[in-house]
Amino acid sequence: MRDALERLLGVVPFLVGPGVSAGQSSRAANPERPTVATHAYAVAPGYIEIEQGVSARGADGLGQATSWDVNIKIGVTPHLQLALFGPLFLRTSIGHGPGDWGAALKLRSAVSDRAAVALVPAVSIPTGRESAGLGAGRILGQLVAVVSADGPGGIHVDINAGPLGIGAGRPQWLTTASFGRGLGRWGAAGELFRISAGGAGPRQAGLLGALTFAPAQWVVLDGGGIAGLGSGSPEALFVGITTNLGRL
């Protein structure tokens, strides 16, 4: 069974560092990568956005696992987003192929022009072969609460908390604190996260750092890494791209 962080890095949406303005263009890319956290904003209704990235990770070396991960986001209403996500290709020490795929709903609401909240229920199904280390071998759920806010000095903050691995015995608990700042077309993000031990995997924690670059308003590139904190916590390197394709 894949551990909780590997599933997060493989199939759960991520956040870009600078955050998202409530008044931005509908065609502007609104990434949820590259951090473990997600934000409380959504793709505009009727628009589609695709995130994809390649990562290498492992507790005993970056060669333990590599993956090509995809997240397809569709704006349904101003307060609802649908996402379909999963690894198109995953390689472990014992096999390779597609991993577990899933779906997530983001139910979000603005608190003010500088803050928003969201609830993100998600479920993944066992489309990856468990015997090859590509999947959990069962249906798993999660329910994450999100708070996003723009602070002083252009700093954007995202806080996530909620249970993961629902359906595999005792759930694991995710807590994250993510911080980012935009610098023109560039952005920087940092994050501290922790996943408690549970039926789906052991305790893990990490410190993430990443840079982003937007060559155009509808595309954002990202790259960075994770330093594991504590025994058994994997490290990772990743690069990715988010593309807003416009109206469906």
N, C-alpha and C positions, 0 to 999 in steps of 0.2 A: 504494500500500500504506500502511495506517495505521501510524504510528510506535508504538513500544513503550508509551510513557506513555499515549497515547490509548487503546490497547487495555486497559491496566490500569484507567484511569479508566472505561472503558466496560463492561468485562466481567469484571473480576477482583474477588473479594470484598474488603471493607475491614473496618477495626477501629474499635470505639468506644474512647474514651480511658480510662475508669476501669478497664477489665479485667473479669474474670469470676470470681466466687468459686466454688470447687469445691462449696460447699454451697448454692448458690442454688436457688430454686424452678424446677421444670421449665417453668413458665409465664413465667418472667422473660425478657424480650428479651435476646438475646445477640448484639449487632451485630458485624459484621466491617467495617463502614464507620465513619468516613469516611476513614481513612488508606490509603495504598498497601499497607501491611503487612496481614497477617492474624494472628489469634491461634491458640493451640494448644488451644482449647476447641471444644465441639460442641453442637449442639441436642440436647435430650433425646430418647431413642429413642421413636419414634412421634409426635413433635411436628413441626409445620411452622412455619417462620418466613419472612417475606417482607421483603426489603430493597428499597427503591427510592429513587431520587434524580434530581435534575435538575442538570446542570452546564453551564457555559459555559467554554471554554478556547481557548488558542491561543498560539503563539510570537510572533505579530505583532498580538495583540489578542484580547480575549475573544469577539469575534464570529466567529472562524474556525470554531468547531464548538460545537454544543449537543447534548445527548442526555438521554433519559429511560432510565435504566438499572435493571434488575431482577435480583435474586438470590434464588432460591427454594431454601431450605435444608430438608433433611429429615433428622432423626435416625434412623439405622439401628440402631446399637448404641451403648453408652457410649463406644466407641472409634472409631466410624465415622460420618461425615456425608457425605451426597450433596448437591451443589448444582448447579442449572441456572441459567445466568446469561447476560446479554447485553442490548444496547440494544433496547428496544421501538421506539424512534424515535431516529434520529441525523440531524443536519443538518450538512453540510459546505458549503464554498464552491461545490461542483459538483453536489450532489445531496442527497436526503433519503430516509429510509425506515428499515427495520430493519437492524441491524448483524449482525456475526457472533455466533452463540450457541455456548455450550459447556457442558461438564460438568466438575465437579471432585469428587474424593474427598478427604476429610480423614481421615487415619489418625493418631490421637493417643493419647498416654499420659501419665498424671500421673507426675511424678518425685517430688513431695512435695505437701504441702498448699499450697505456695506457688509451685510451678513445674510446667510441663508442656512437652512437646515434640510436634511433629507433622510429618508429611510430606504435602504437598498436590500430587499429580499432577493436571493439568488438560489438556483439549484443547478447541480451538474449531474449528468447521467454517465454511466460507465461505457463510453464509446472506445476508450483505450484498453488494451489488453493488460490485465492485472499481472499475468504471469511474466510479462516482459517489463514490468515496472512502469507502464505507461498510464495506468489509471488506478482508481480507488477500488474498483470491483463492486461498487454499489452507488446508489443515488445519495448525494450529500447536499445539505442545504446550509445556508448562512443568512444572518439578518444583522446588518450593520447600520448603526446610526451615525450621522455625519453632521458636523457643524463647520461652516466655512465663514471666514471673516477677513476683511481688509483692515490691517492695523496701521499704526503710525509708521512713517518712513517708507511707505510703499511695500511693506511686508504683508504677505498673504499667509493665513494660517488655516490648516485643515485638521480637525480632530475626528478620529474614527474610533468606535468601540462596538463590540458585538460578538455573538457566538459564531464559530465556524465548525465545520465537520459535523453538523447535525445529522444524525442517522448512523453514526459510527460509535455508539456508546456515549461516554461523557464528552460533551462538546468542548472545543478549545475556545479561549477567549482572546480576541484581537484588540489591542490598544495601540494607537499610533498618534504621533504628533508631527505634522509636516509643516515646513516653513519655506516660503519662496519669495523671490523678488525679481521683477522684470527690469532689464537694463536695455531699453530700446528693443531691438530685434532679439537680444539675448535674454536669457533667464537663468537663474540658479535655484536649486532646490536642495533641501536637507531634511532628513527625517529620522526619527528614533521610533522603533516599533518593537512590540513584544507579542508573542503568541504563547499562551499557556499550554501545558501538557494536557492531552486528552486522548480519546479513543482513536483519533485519526493521525496522531503523531506526537512527538516529544515537545518539550518547551524549546522555544527559539527566540532570539532577539537579534537586532542588527541596527547598524547606523548606515544610512544611505546618503549618497551625494550625487548630484547630476547637473548637467548643463543642458539648456535648450537653445535652439536657434530657429527663427521664423523667416525664411527667405521670401515668403508671401503670406498674406493674411490667412489663406486657406490651408497652409501646410506648416507643420512644426516638426523639427528634428530633435532627437534627444540622445544622450549618452551618459553613462556613469557607472557606478558600482556600489556594492554592499559589503561592508565589513561585518562579519559575524561577531556577536558578543556572547561569549560563553561557550562551553563545550557542546558540540553537536550542531551549532548554528552555522548554516552554510554561508559562503561568500559568493559573490556574483559580479559579472561584468555584463553590460547590456548596451545596445543601440536600438533606436526605433524611429518611426515616423508616423505622424497623424495627418490624415488628409480629409478635409471637408469636401465632399463630392457635389454639394449643392442639393437641390430639390430632387426628390424621387421621381 
